[in-house]
Amino acid sequence: MKEAGLSRPLALPMIGVDRAWRLPLALATLLALLLAGSLFAGPVAVGPRELLGALLGRNLSVAEIIVWELRVPRTLLAAMIGASLGLAGAVLQGLLRNPLAEPGLIGVSASAALGAVIAFYTGFAAAFPLGLPLGGMVGAGLAVALLMILAGRQGSTLTLILAGVAVNSFAGALTALALNLSPNPYAAAEIIFWMMGSLADRSFQHLGVAAALTIPGWLLLISVARSLDALSLGEDAATSLGFDLQAVRWRAVLGTALAVGAAVSVSGVIGFVGLVVPHLLRPLVGYQPARLLPVSALGGAVLLVATDIFVRMLAPGPELKIGVVTALIGAPFFLILLLRLRATSP
Amino acid sequence: MAREAMRGFGSALVRRLRDRRGLGFRAGALALALIALTISGPAEARPERIASMNLCTDQITLALVERERVASLSALVAQADYSNAADDVAGIRLNHGLSEEILPLEPDFVVAGTFSAQPTVMLLSRLGHPTLVVDFARSIDDVRTNVRTLGGAFGEAARAEALIEAMDGRLAAAAGPTGSNRPTALYLQPNGYTAGGDSLIGDVIGHAGLTNLGAEAGISGHGRLSMETLLALAPDILITDESRDRAPALAYEILEHPAVTALLARSIRVQVPTRLWICGLPAIAEAVELLADARRRVTGEAGS
């Protein structure tokens, strides 16, 4: 059983390789369609011809400004953040061998928000372009490291969730405190952005600073893929196969901190994406952590771009925060998962 | 022993409260007499210890009566971002809408806004202090009404008329040519809030000879515009206020978004300090003049 699990990717027949590519290709196609569709979503109607003209043209029409300065960066940001959350969820679940590990649920996102809030409202972010995502990264990194210490090695699901709840509420409270202490009258009202997340009115500047940290984060996260496969056999087995688990852990922590920290620092906390996506896709990749990572990234992007289109189509009135919608999808899912876990493990 | 002392202290407290109430009743009777005087007598009542609890009534009060007659103003009036009188209130006792700040001053007239601390206003009124609640201004006409109302209450009707006349003179000078083809304007606050129809700011924009796009976009009072709608409206004149000292907030990002910067390349940007029109005051004329200048820049009319 163990041997089969490990050797399958190497000894796959041709037809199997095709099948292995089928899911990523389907997700990539869906993502491409959604990315195109996302450019049409917004309170101002921009028809297909106008959209094409705006994408190609350089005549500074209003449609062009709307498409290039608002919809394109927003769409790309949704895809990037969705991918980060999906990927980080899959890696954390594999690393902690715990189906409930998810950046939002275990307090990593909330801590990233705290870091970003401190960087933003103290003026650090304005003084230095990468200040904002770096703040998010430090917050997320501290939280992941703390959780690894509290519940990392042989911690049960319960330990992890309880530690996560504690980190989550603590970071949330400190965020609210930091915003209340800010001298700006608007700051206190902005708690909701950091807690529920939004992609509204983000620009290429946000995309740029977030991407600068996100891409190294993805590379680190993807680099642990094969070790996660080995880890699914247990720590001893993984060590005996020659994986340096300490190094694997640090790469995963740093990768999560970079990707989730950068995501949260420009969009606030968007929960449940990293929980729902890996769970839906896991059976489709034969429960192999290594194969789960790339499809989780694609799936996360698909989910978040689709949710963001939905949020924008709920016109008129003030836009619903995107984290509200992901929580509406994710929370029932989380409960079902809990019930199933209880049924399988007495 | 200790219990005895406590009881003694307790009954003393009760006695003092009773005395206070007696005082309140007497003040109430006095206030009734004053009101009766206002209604019946030809001689106007002249309150000498006026307490104002609202930024807008603060400033009208200061314009209508001598400083010696002002017992207290709201704390916001000392903040230059919001108040035109920030430099003139040194030495005047400031309140934060709390009964305990107002009561010891024994005001003979209390002015409050609709949004002032309601419990305090009700308490003061119940204790017999003559209280006047002034509605906030939704138009320049409301400004005239409010100034007249307070002028009447303070026994300064002539001064009120003089203030209104001065304001009307400035408004007439700023008014643009009648007819269509008015340049368009949009007021943009942090967070994308704007003023539509049935708002003071909308009325000011109209008085400056401009079309308020906030109203055209279907907003009544104050409301929020999505950035896309804002871009699609493409105003000739974009009105903002960046004079305020700003600590970082996400709310300001809309003013710095590259899309707004691109839009600005085609609009005239005018700064109207918030203090000029956060309240319905005669100072509103200055806001109309600022916007009228911008209108002349768009239409090419001869400036004044």
Interface residues (C-beta under 8 A of the other chain):
Chain A: G42 P43 V44 L60 V62 I65 I66 E69 L70 F120 Y121 T122 G123 A125 A126 S182 P183 N184 Y186 A187 A189 E190 F193 A200 D201 S203 F204 Q205 P318 E319
Chain B: P190 N191 G192 R224 S226 M227 E228 T229 L231 A232 A234 R246 A247 P248 A249 L250 A251 Y252 E253 I254 H257 P258 A259 A262 L263 A265
